[in-house]
Structure formats: C-alpha cells, structure tokens
C-alpha cells in the first residue's frame, strides 16, 4: 500500500477550504493540491474496498434513463451503471456521502450499490449518456445557426383563415423572413426583437446590450402575414387585433433550444410585437458570473443562506433583476426545498419549481396567489414584483413566519426600497423585522476587448468626479470595430449597490429617517458601495467607460 504523509499545516488548509466551500475533507485535500484526485481515489479504493471504474470505456444501457433521469443525475453528480432485480449500481465520486445514497434509494425504491469514478469523468458520462444540455448560450447557438437546422418546436398545425393573412403567412417567403429576423437576432446577441408597424413600412429593431438598433425595414404589404405568422408560432388568437396579447414559443437549432416570450400591443398602424429572447444558460452562471464586486457578492451569498426573511432586488425595467433572482433560485433548487414563484408572466420555465402565472383579470393577483401559496408549506417564495400594499403586507408577513421571500421593486437605489414599502402602507416595524437585504442593480455595457482605447484622466474631470481618481490615471474609452459592430461595446456587466439591514438601520427606520440618511449611514459606517462607485471602479479596471457609467447611473 502507498502511504501519504500529510502534516498539520496541510490539514488546517484543507479544513479552511472545507468550511468555506462546504465540501467534504477529501475534496478539500484535492482542491488544496495536497494530494492528487487519482491518488485520493486510490486510497479510498484500498481502504473501503469499493471498485473504481473507467467510465469512458463503459457502455451504459439506455433503459437506465427511466430509473435515474437527467435532472437527478446532474443534481447529485451520479450516473447509473446497471440494474439487476431490485439492485441499482451507481458511479459516484464521493462514496462516503450517505445522504446521496439514501436520497437515490428513496427516489428509486431500490437497493444501491456504489462504484467510484472521478468528478470529471462522471460529468462527461452524463453529457454522453443523456445528451448535452438542451439550453446553451446564445453565443454557442449562433455557431450552429444554419437554415437547415432551424426549426420551431411545438408549432400549431391547424389555422383559421382571416382575410387571406393566414394563407400568406404559410407561404415560404414569409416563413423565411420571420426565420431570418429570429436567426439574425441570435447572431447579433440581441435580448429583444421589436417589430413595429409604421405608416409605410414594418420596422424591425434589435435590443443589443440594452440599446435598440435599426436592422430591417420590411414592405408594408407583408405586415399582416408576418404578424399572423408570429401569432401562429406563439399560439395566440389570430382573430383578436384590438387587445394586448401574450404568448411564447421555442426554436430548436441542432440539439439546442431557445425560448421566446411574445407580447403584442395594438398601435396606430397595426400590432406592435416584442419578442424577448430567454437564454437559460444565463441562469446557471450563478452569482459569481454576473459581475458583482467582491464585497457585494459576499454579502449577497450570506443573505441567501438565511432560512427566512425578505430579499429585494430593485432597479428599472431591463436592469437584470429577473436574471439575478432566477440565478439565485436556480442555485437553491434542490430536492429538499419546495420553491414556488408567482410571476406576470413566467419568464424562464425551470424544472423543479412550481411556477404560477398571475392573471389579475380572473382574480389571480400577486396577493391572491401569494396567499394561496403560503398554504402549501413553501420553503422559498419568489414574487415577481411588489406592486401594492396587499402584496407587500402578505410577502413581509410570510418572511416573518418562516419563508425566504425574494421579490423586486422599482426604486432608484437600495435605501429607497425601505421607504417605498412604508409609503405603500406597511408598518415600519414590519419592514425593519422582515428585510434581510436590498440590492439595487443596473446593467452596464462592457468595452469591446478588441478596440478599447486608453485615455488619461484630466485634472478637471478627476476633481469633478472625485472617488479617489487622480489626474493622469489611465481609464478606457470606446472606439468601435467590426467585432462589436462599431459600437465599442460587447456584452454587459452588473452594477450593484447592496444594503444589509442591521440593527442600526432598523432603528433608523423606526425613527422615520429618510432614505438619504440611511444611504449615507450605510456608506460611511458600513462601507456600502453605491452604484456610481461600482461604475467608477469598473471604469478604472477597464471593464467599462466613464460615459457608459454616467449613462447608467445618471440619477446618482
């Protein structure tokens, strides 16, 4: 037997990693590079007598998908190897985790045998066995976007005739135009497609990195056919033209899928359509991939570990509030938690969540939905938006009675959310008792790495801006090149302002202090980084430009 000598210093380092990352001691040893993964597995094999297998050379029976589905395999990082009678054999990298074994035993109602493999090999085997994940980044999809691969999922087959528009919409040229609009949007990394009827044309614009750009101008005579084509894809009533309508559809490119949310609004020259492109891979990047500054990221992660209380994300429309909340919910989405969302509309469809579409027209408001949800013993509740006193009151009381509640508000900064809730009629002591954290958020365009230019900060500008900026300091500005389509920017990053609610702030609330007083206290005493300060930090780091920081945080 090979023996490995580990000193006390190595053990202390591994214990530190184990506590910080909440992983087992063996993985902590590997992560600290004290021992190699294959050496550690070899030790386990010797000590526990559990066989080690090379998954790359193992052919797995397809029928095992019926026993362990893809979601369970990815959640626990396991893969079924064989089933015989009432016995199921699993490959896992951590055979000492009896909780996983017990969970799988309860899920499958089978006796579990364990073999060992490395984490990396198990992930590869899952991708190979179940197929790569359906959702992919828009960037990945753009590589595969070929006319031959493009198809609509679950397209409605039967249509009614309405003034010949339906017949026209089924003609090849109209289908090609709509497909082209969608494909170009994905290629250009658009988040929204705006199709707007004008007096003599049909205008198409894409929102790219938060800014709208003109793309096409289509003939007016094709307007009705294009609108009907999109309605058919979205399963929307084609006969209704004078009322707002909502729908959704999905496209498939190769083995990958992208969801679209569709909104129609009657306007002067016809129905305006906005298609929101929903990229599910944005949700799996987690908080670490959203661009939060380190202090804000640490505060946010601590807040979501609370067993109950309310966490609010504030900001204007299009500031990334939903993506942030979904990223958190996605990370908390485990088998032992009952998570319910109430949204208007449901944006991302996520397996494992109970998602409710609020419908005020039939009495299913946020408040009514939330009241009903609380009777179903949820662990975590996400309310799309707090719009009125009733919703705010129920959400806060839910946070006080044992649920972790996430929601959004439209306020300019984090401190403003506290006074907004009180303005809605919620008692200050309830706000003070229930709130755990408020995060204000904006999305700011990132400078294109291929063409950003250095510039020296002038004395006048440095004095005007302050924030420890010194004359002569190097910052960057946008120039424009082919890669970024002459805009100077590519992609976006979050600017955040995170206000932790402590006893001092609770006392200020109860004494009726203004949001400005609370913000100033949090900055000076708690070291809170404001949106404007976060923007300036990202300017000096070369992530964005001063102009973009000013555009996004102008109210600061």
N, C-alpha and C positions, 0 to 999 in steps of 0.2 A: 504494500500500500504506500502511496505517496503521501507525505505529511507536509502540511503548510504551517509555518510558524508566523503567527500574527501577534504583534506587540500591542501594548495597552493604548499607545497613541493611535494606531490604526483602528482599534476598536472604538475609541472615542470619536474619531472622524466619521466612522460608519454609523454610529448611534445618532450623531448630529444629522446626517443625511436621512436616516430612517425616520426621525421625528419630523424633520422639515417637509419631507415628501410623502410621508405616510405610506412607506413601502416596507417589505419585510427585511430582516437583517441581511440575509443572503444577497438580495438585490442591491442593498446599500453597499456591501463589500465590493460588488462588481462595479457599481457606479463610481465608487471612490478609487477604482483601478488598483485596489489592494490585491485582488485575485481576479483572474480572467473567468468569463462566463463558463467556458467549457471545463475549466478546472473545478469550478464550484459544482457544476452538474455532475462531474466525475466523482467528487466527494459524496454527493447525495446518493448517487447510484450505489457506491460502495457501502455507505452507512445504512441506507434504507432498503436496499435490495430491490429498488424499482427500476425496471428496464428502461434504457434510453433508445429512442428510435430516430432514424434519419427520415424525416417526413418527405423530403424531395424524391425519395425512391419508393414511396409508399402510395399505392393506388387505393383510393377510398371509395367505397360503394355509395352510389348516388342515392340509394334508398335511405341513408342515414340523415338526409336533409329533413325527412319527415319527423325524425326524433329530436334533432337539435337544429333549430332554424338559424338563419344568418345573424339575426339580431342577438340571440343568446350567445352564439359563438364569439361575436365581436365584443360583446359586453364583458364576458368572462375571460376572453383570450384563450379559448379552448377549441379543440377540433375532435369530433367523434372518429374513432378508428374502426371499431367493429361492434356489432351487436349479436349476441348469441343467447337465445331464450330470454331470460329476464336480466341478463348481464350486459352492461354497456361499457366499452373501453374508451377512455378519453386521453388525448395527449394534452399535457399542460406543463408550464414551465415552473410552477410553484406547487408541488405535490403536498406541501405542508399546510396549504390553505384549506382547512377542513370546511370552511364556510362555503366555498365554491362547490366542493363535493356534495355537501348537504343540500345546497340550492338545486343543483342539477338532479340530485336524487328525487327531490320533491317535484321538480318540473316534469321529469320523465317517468317517475314511478318505477325506476329500475335500480338494480344494484350497480354501483360504479366501481370499475377497476381503472387504475391510473398508470399511464406510461409517461415518460419525460421527453421534452424536446425544448429547444431554445425559443425565447420570445419571438425572435426574428423569423425563424422557420415556421412557427405557428401562424404568424400574420400572413406570410407568403402562402401557406397551405390554405388558409381561409379564403384569400383572394382567388386562388386557383380553383378551389372546390365550389365556392358559392358564386364566383364571378366577381370582377371588380365592382366597387360601389356604383350604383346607378347614377347618383348625383356626382358631378365633377365641377371644377371651377369653370367659369365662362371662358377663361383663357385656354384651358385644356380642350374644351369643346370646340373652340374656334379652329384648333389644329385639324379636327376631323370633319369640319363643316363642308360637306360636299353634296351637290344636288342629288346624287344617287342615294346618299344615306339619310336624307332629310325626310321625316315622316311625322304626322300628327297622331298622338296617342288618343284612343277612345273618341275618334271623330264621330259626330252624329251622322247616321246614314240617311234617314228619311227627312225631307224638307218639304215645306209648302211653297206654292208659287205666289209671289206678291209682285205684281206689275212687271213680271219678267226679270226682276233683280236676282232672284234665286237662280234661275236658269243661267243668267250671265255669270253669277258668282261661281258656278261649277265649271265654267269654261277654262281651258288650260291657261290662257294669258293672265286671267285674274288670279288663279291659284299661284302662278309663278310670281306675280307681283307681290302678293302677300307673303309668300315664302322668302322672296328677296328682301323685303322690309325686315322680316324677323332675323334672317341669317346675317344681314349687314349689321343689325343692332348687336348681335352676339359678337361678331368680329371686332366691332369698334368698342367693346366693353361697356355698352350702354346699360343704364339701370332702368330706363323708361323709354317707351316709344309713344310719341304724341302724333295722332293722325287728326288733322284739323281742317274741316271744310271751310274754304274761303269763297268769295263771290264767283271767281272764275277758275279755281283750281283746288286741288286737295293737297294740303301742305303736310309734309312728314318731317318731324324733328326728333332727334335723339337727345336724351339727357346723359351726358358723359362726364363723370367726375363732378356731378352736381350742377353742370352748366348745360343749358339747352343749345343745340346747334341745328341749323337747317341742313337737311340731307337730300330730300326729293321734293319735286313739285309734280303731282300726277294730274292727268286730264280730268276735268270736272265730270265728263260723261261716265267715267268709271267709278265715281264716288259711291253710288248706291250698291253696286256689285261688291266693292271692296268691304263696305260696312257689313253687308249681309254675310259675306264670306267669313269675316271675323266673328259675327254673331253665331253662325252655324258651328264654328270651331269651339266657341265658348258655351254652347248650349243655352243661348239667350233667345227669348221670344222675338222672332224677326218681324212680327206684325206690329209691335209696340215701338213707336218712334218719338213719342212726346213725353216720355218719362225716363228718369235716370235708371240705368240697369247695371248689374254686376254679374260677372261670370269668371270662369277660369278654364285653362286648357294646358296641355302638356305636349312638348315636342320631344322626339327621340332622334338623336344623332349618333349613329353607330350603336354602342351599347349604353350610351349616357342619356339622361333625361333632364329637361329644364321645365320648371313650372312658370306659367304666365297668369297674372291676375288682370282681369279686364274690367274697365269702367267706361260706361257710355253716358254722355250728358247731352240733352237736346240744346243746340245752339242756333244762332240766326240762320246759318247757311247749311244746316244739317247736323247730324250727330257727331260730336267730338268723341274720339276714342283715346284712352290712355292705357297702354299695356305695361304693367310692371313686371320686370324680369326678376324672378326669385331664384337666387343662386344658393342652394342649400349648403354648399361647401363653406360659405361664409360663416355658418353656424358652428362648424366643427373646428375652426381655428382656435376657439376658446378666447378667453380674455387676453391671454399673452399675445395673440396675433392682431389685436385691434389697435395697437399703437399707444396704449396708455403709458403715461410716465411712471417710473418705478414706484414712487410713493403712492400714487393714486391706485395703481394695480394692487399693491399690497393691502391698502385699505379696503378695496372692493372685495378682494378674496376673503379677508377676515369677516366682512359683513355677511357674505352669503353662507358662512359656516354657522350663523346663528340658527337656533331651532325655531324661533318665531320672531315677529316684528315686521315692519314695513320698510321696503327699499324702493325709492322713487328714482326714475331717470327722467330728466327734464330737457327740453330743447324744442326748437321749431320743427315743423314737418321736414323730413328728409335729413335729419341730423344723426341718423343711425341708432335711434333709441330701440327700435324693434330688434335690430341685429344684435345689439348688446344684450338685451333681455333674453332673446332666444338662445344666444351663446351660453349664457349662464344656466338657463333651464335645461338645455341640451346636456350640459356637464352634470347637472343634478338628476338627470333622468335615469334612475336605476330601478331595479325590480321592487325594492322595498318601499319606494315612495309613491304615493298617489298624487299626481300632479294634474291640475285642471286649469285650463286657460279659457277666458271669456274675451272674445275679440270681435271687432267690427271693421273689416271682415277678418277671417282666419287667413294669415299670410302664408306661413310655412306649415305644411302638413308633416307632423313628426310622429313616427311610430312610438307607442308607449305613453303618449299624452292623451288626456280626454280634452278635446278642443271644441268649444261651443261658439257658434256664430250668433252674436247678439242681433236680434231683429226687433227694434223698437215698434215697428208698425203692427206687430202682433202681440205686443206687450212684453216681449223678452228683452228688456233693457239690461244694461250692465248691472244695475241694482238688483233687479228681479233674478237675473241669472246667478249673481253672487250669493244672494240669499238662499237659493236652492242648492248651490254647490256646497255651501257650508254644512248642509245636512248629510253630505256624502263623505264625511270624515277625510277631507283632503289634508295632505302634509304641506303642499305648496300650491299657491293660487297665483295666477297671473291675470290681472285685469288690464285689458288693452289701454284704457285711458280713464282717468277720473275726471268726469265732466260736470258732476253736480253734487250737491250736498248729500243726497241719499247714498250715492255710490261711495263717496268719501267716508261717510259715517260707518257704513257696513264694513268697508275694507279695513278701516282703523280698528274697529271692534274685533274683526277676525284676527288681526295682527296681535291684539291683546289677549286673545283666548287660545293661542297655541299654534296658529298657522304662520308660515313665512309667506308674506304677500309682496308681489312685485307689481308695479304699475308705472304709468307715465303721466306727466303733467306738462302743460305748455307754459313755462316761465323762462325768463332770460338767464337767470343764474340759480345756483343751488339754494341759497338762502331765501330767494323769492318763493320757493315751493312751500316753506313753512307758513309764511304769511298768507299765501294763496289759499291754503287749506282752512286757515282761520277765517279768511274773507268769505269762504263758502259756507260758513256757519258751524264748523267743527269746533268744539270746545278746546281752548289752548292746552288744558291738562291732558286731553286725549291725544293730541298731536305730539306733545312732549313725551308721553309714555310709550307711544307705539313706534315712532320713527327710529330707525337704526342708522340710516344713511341716505343722503340725497346726492345724486350725481348729475351735474349739468354737462351737456355734451354738444359738440359741433363736429362736422366733418370738413376737413381742410385738404385741399389738393396738394399732392406731393410733387416736388420738382422732378422733371424728367432727368434721369441719371445720365442720359447721353448728351444733353446740351446745356445743363445749368451752368451759369457763369458766375465767377467770383466778383464781388464788389466790396470796396472799403466803405465802412460806415463814416459818414461825415460828422464833424463836431456838432453842427446844428441839429442833425437828426438824432444823434446819441443823447444830447441834452434833452430834447423834446420827449424822447421815448423813455429815458431812464432805465430802470430794471438792470442795473449793473452793466449796461452796454457802454463800451469805451470807443472814442474816436479811433479810426484806423482798424477796428475789428473786422475780420472777414465774414461777410454774410453772402448769400447767393441770390441770384435773380433768374427769372425765366427768360429763355431766348426763343426756343422753337426749332424743331427739326422734323424729319419725316417720321421718325418713330412715334412722336407724340402728336402728329398731325399739326405741326406748327403752333401748338398751344403753350408749350413749355412745361406742361404738367402731365403726369401719368400716375393714376391711382389716387387713393385718398387715405388719410390717417385721422384718427380721432383726437380731438382736443377735449380734455376733461377737467372738471372742477368738482372735487369730491369733498362733501361736508359731512364729517362724522358727528352724530348727535351725542354729546356727552352731558354730564350733569350741569356744567356751566351754561351750555346753550339751552338746556331745558329750563333753567332758572330765568334766563333772559326772555324766553318765550312766555313764561308765566307772568313776567313783569311787563309784558306788552312792548318789548323792544322792537324796533323796526328791522327789516331785512338787511338794511345797510349797516346797522350797528352789529348785527350777528355776523355779517360777512367780514367786517373789519376786525372783529374779535377773533374769528377763525383764522384770518390771515396772520395777525400779529402774534397770537398766543398759541395757535395750533399748527402754524406753518402751512395752512391750506394754499395750494397753488391755484390761482384763478385761471379762467380760460385764456385771458390775454397773456398772462405769464407763461402758460403752457405753450401758447403760439410763439412767443418770443424765444423760448428755449428751443423749439423746433426750428426756428429761423437760424439761430446760432449753430445748431447741429447740422445745418444744410439740408434739412428734410423739406422745408417749405420756404416761401419767400415772404418778405415783410408785407408786400401788397396783399398777398393771399391771407396772411394772418389778420391784417386790418379789415379785409372784406368780410371775414367770417365772424370776427368778434367786435364789430364796429360799435355795439352798444356799450362795450367796456371802456 
